[in-house]
Amino acid sequence: MLTLEKIKNFLPQTIREGAVFSLALVFGNILNFIFYLYLGRHLTPGDFSLVAVFLALLTTASVFLNALSSSVGHGVGWYGGRPETSGFFFFRTWGKQVAAFAGILSVVWLAALPVLARIWETGAVPLMFFLPIFLFGGLTFLLRGIFQGGLYFAIAGIIFFSESLFKLIGAVMFTVWGLAPLAYLSIPISVILSCFLGLFFLWKVRAGNLPQENITKDSIPFPSAFFFFTVLLGLTTLTFLTFDIFLAKAFFDPETAGAYALITLCGKMLFFSGSLLSAVMISVISNFTREGKDTRGIFRWLLAATVAFVTLGAVFFIFFGKWFFTAIYGSKVAAVLPLLPWYIFAMTGFTISYTVVLYHHAKKEFQFTFAALLSALIFFVGTLVFHHRIGEFLLVFFFTALLHTVTIFSMHFFRAFQERAALQKEERERAEYISRSEAARVPTPPRVSVGISALNEEKNIKEFLQSILHQRQEHFVLDKIFLFSDGSTDGTVREAASLGSHKIIILDEKMRRGKAARVNQFFQLTSADVAVVFDADIQLGNDMVLENLTRPIVLGEADFTSALPTPTPPRTLIEKALYAGCRLKYAVYLSYAGGNNRYTCYGAQRAFHQKLYKKLNIVERPGEDVYSFLFSKKNGFKYGYARGVLTYFTLPDNFSDHLKQGIRVMQNQTRHRDIFGEELVKKESYLPKFLVVKEFFKTFFQFPFSLFLYVAIFFVTWLMAKRTPATTTLWKTIESSKK
């Protein structure tokens, strides 16, 4: 027997909570419909037109407000914030940005009031009461996003439902009090009250005895790129749900356009019923992605529910649609009823594929969002060409929706194939590594020593050394850690010495000689089988960094390894641009030659076999990381990119620091040619142009503004490098990356 307890255990918790949120949306929209009918009955046409203007403005603003709510939900889920511990922090941080933007909109609105009042034939004073919606509406949707991101869907639903309820109660009260012409005020009042209700819930769920999570202002930048693409997705949806009515009205006579507008009611019902559970998609997938959980299971649940709801609605309208519309509207829709099945099939496909788009949108795979937008543009262009009869218009709508559905599902299956292939490859590599490791295991495992050159690194050095000492040692033994204080004037030596580990050898060098000199000194002092060179301003992401970095050398697959570190979340505008540039470069470097190229040789983390490092004498200028790569190539040593190495570094947060870094990298190219010859440098510097272009467009879809800014910064840096005389002195330090 199917009991409530069985259903509860069968359905995932996120689905159950999402169902509660969806019911709140349903009943909230029912109240909105009652509000509309109630005022339509009790107001004069003139007074009702003002209410209609407010509702139309609120609907238009909802495209951006819903994008704000979705982006905040994504951000909270992505950064792991919870309303009970970090809700107020998110509200304060992003609320300031919302308030600033609301202030700008308010100024624009006040400036436009005289013009708008003439257009809508109403007074300027009533329109001034729309101003609170900018601020309180933005804060309300911000609060909804915080609760959705923290998976408090019930509270988010209550906030939505309360806004509709307050609006209806306000309309009734104004009417009962004989103030029906002022009923439009119930709209801004309901927005203000729901905002305060959201703040009340945020205060109530806060656990006063819980510590603040490890979230700071610098670590939670507003997801602006996500917001931009969410707005585009909202505009795409409006194209298929609303803009088609405007086009029909422009192309056809009033009777035909009106008939088409009436039958689109079924399309809106299909989309609304199919997208109910999709409302929780972004928050749930963002949380699952951050926690490293498999998102495919929850996606299948949401997709299955969407297909079930939409199919039920589509079957009803296909078999009973003609009777339904004829009974309600009579002969007014007779001309378009034969085309109703085409419209239903189109909206069914669009609604189901929209769920797929939203799933990948939540994973920041914005190429799906772009594909949906492209479908909307194709529909617009198609109707400009084929609109002589309503049949042509509907066929354009049908084939565009069909193209959209086929494209989205094809992209989805191709993406799933890529993910399965990558997972299978990773599993094969892991199995092969375990097999080779067991075969290569010897009674005396190789000794690994670590060398670190540090200059004023007291903020990071203690934690960094601790993370090295705690590394897992399955196929090697950690021998010594050599810390070279290269002229430090802060507490770097003191912090390192406070650990009291016999494995750490501290060399407090008072004169600064540069990293290359300290690395050479390390190579002379150590006799370990493998020498690992670390920069002091990085962080190890887990206890497998040394294991993964040295693995190819231990197994005899390489003489020299390196890995690309991960940049920490960007904070400033410059960091966001450099972060987008990093994502682009990493995508190119790791795709070319399996990652075994000079561009993945990163100075912050490298490992050398004894037979190589005892012959290597690194030169500070040009760049010592690429120098070591070219030296190994010229002398017949094998380089291998080390997979699975998780480390973090901080990008320069200002243009001045980036300029110091960028100029020295670009000036090194000429010196490399002088030392190793034009032929070798040219060969190892090659990158396929097609690969660069392909990855550029893929990255552009994710970071459109930041990548554009990065390109501008790159060219400015390139020009400055051309005009700046090459120096033979030690590099200038970059302070912002040491934070």
Secondary structure, 3 states (H helix, E strand, C coil): CCCHHHHHHHCCHHHHHHHHHHHHHHHHHHHHHHHHHHHHHHCCHHHHHHHHHHHHHHHHHHHHHHHHHHHHHHHHHHHCCCHHHHHHHHHHHHHHHHHHHHHHHHHHHHHHHHHHHHHHCCCHHHHHCCHHHHHHHHHHHHHHHHHHHCCCHHHHHHHHHHHHHHHHHHHHHHHHCCCHHHHHHHHHHHHHHHHHHHHHHHHHHCCCCCCCCCCCHHHCCCCHHHHHHHHHHHHHHHHHHHHHHHHHHHHCCHHHHHHHHHHHHHHHHHHHHHCCHHHHHHHHHHHHHHCCCCCHHHHHHHHHHHHHHHHHHHHHHHHHHHHHHHHHHHHHHCCCHHHHHHHHHHHHHHHHHHHHHHHHHHCCCCHHHHHHHHHHHHHHHHHHHCCCCHHHHHHHHHHHHHHHHHHHHHHHHHHHHHHHHHHHHHHHHHHHHHHHHHHHCCCCCCEEEEEEEECCCCCCHHHHHHHHHCCCCCCCEEEEEEEEEECCCCCHHHHHHCCCCCCEEEEEECCCCCHHHHHHHHHHHCCCCEEEEEECCEEECCCCHHHHHHHHHHCCCCCEEECCCEECCCCCHHHHHHHHHHHHHHHHHHHHHHHCCHHHCCCCEEEEEHHHHCCCCCCCCCCHHHHHHHHHHHCCCCEEECCCCCEEECCCCCHHHHHHHHHHHHHHHHHHHHHHCHHHHHHHCCCCHHHHHHHHHHHHHHCHHHHHHHHHHHHHHHHHHHHCCCCCCCCCCCCHHHC
